[in-house]
Amino acid sequence: MSYIIICTVALLVSGFTLFSGFGLGTLLMPAFALFFPVEVAVAATAIVHLANNIFKVVLVGRQADFKVVAKFALPAAVAAMLGALILNLLATVPPMAEYTLAGRTCVITPVKLVIATLILGFAVLEVAPGFEKVSFDPKYIPVGGLLSGFFGGLSGHQGALRTAFMIRLGLPKEVFIGSMVVSAVAVDVSRLLIYGSTFFERDFAILRQGGGIGLVVAGSLAAFLGAFIGSRLLKKVTMRGIQTAVGIMLFLLSIALGAGLI
């Protein structure tokens, strides 16, 4: 069942993220959180996210505007490290409460509450009617990099802010997508450096014992296929209905995570 859930999410969402610039980490992280601690789920998602973005760079990266990438990705990479360090600190804080529901012990922890709050916030953004039209002045591109990178390191939710800040630049669609993909790789690499040297090294045994290595590989392959299919449909797909469905699912997942149910 775990392989079906992870691969299905990775396949479907990866294709759609090629158009919107966000969604894979947003939805795949909660899917991994069904089977692993939240901080491990964030790191596992980051691995799939990086592998998928490298594949996308091969597909569309040559179209990137590297001046834009430099202004956005450099501050994003630094902020991603800060966000990842904060995630590591939160992961070491003891549980806040425990309760039993239907014979199962549910644990509420600070890291779960923080991630649940962020997921809820991004769920609201997904379903907000005007969010896809939100944009910022080009002079704020480095600020957008800082914000996107920070939340990417903390919870894996980076793409929505990256899209909002980059979309105002008036880049051709192919250049816009290529620039976002290259910027995402910079964030993924920097946050994985911190994950790998902190909690991910500590909790790697949990991932391995739970079959997580196979899930990461399978999820990456499914994401590759989704990105390839998405690249073939670049001119044909709209995102509004998909974003609404994702937002509803994220809302439910944030409640379950914050309540300690997962």
C-alpha positions, 0 to 999 in steps of 0.5 A: 500500500505504501508503494501505491500511495507514494508512487501515485502521488509522485507520478500525478503531482510531478507532471502537474508541477511542471506547469505550476512550479509547486505541488510535488513537495506540498503533497508528497511530504504528507504522503511520506509522513503517513509512514515515517516521522515528520522530519524524516518525511521532509528529508525523504521528500527532498530526495525525490524532489531533487531527483525529479528537479534534476530530471526536469533540468535535463528536459527544460533547464536550458531555457532558464534565465540564469541572471534571474536564477542567480538573484533568486537561488543564491539567497534561497539556498542560504535560507533553506539551510536556516530552515533545515536547521530549525527543523532539526531543532524542532525534531528534538523537542519532546512531545507536548501531549499524548492520547489514545484513540481507538486503541492507538496512541496519538502523539502531538509534537512541536514539529508536527504542529509547525509542519501542520500549520504550514501545510494548512497555510499552503492549503489555503493558498491552493484553494484561494481564488486569486492566488494564482494571480498574486505576484510581486515586483521584480525588485523583490526577487531576492526576498522571494528567494529568502522566503521560498528557501526558508520554508523549503528547508523547514517543511518542503513548501517552497514552490508556491512562493517561488512561483508568485515572485517569478511570475511577475517577471514576464518571462516566456513560459518555457524560460519561466519554467526552466528558471524555477526548476534550476532554482529549485535544485539549488534549494534542494541541494542546500537543505539536503546538506543540512538534513544529511548532517543532522536528523536524517543521519540520526533517523536513517535507520527508521527510513531503512527499516520501514522500507523507505529506501525503496519508497524513495527510489520508486517515488523518484522513478514515478516522478520522472515519468510524471515529469516526462508526461507533463513535458509532453502536455505543456501547452494543454493542461490548466491547474485550477481544478488540480490545485483545488483538489490538492488544497482540500487534501492538504487541509485534511492532512494538516488536521490529522498531523496536528492532532497527532493522528499521523 
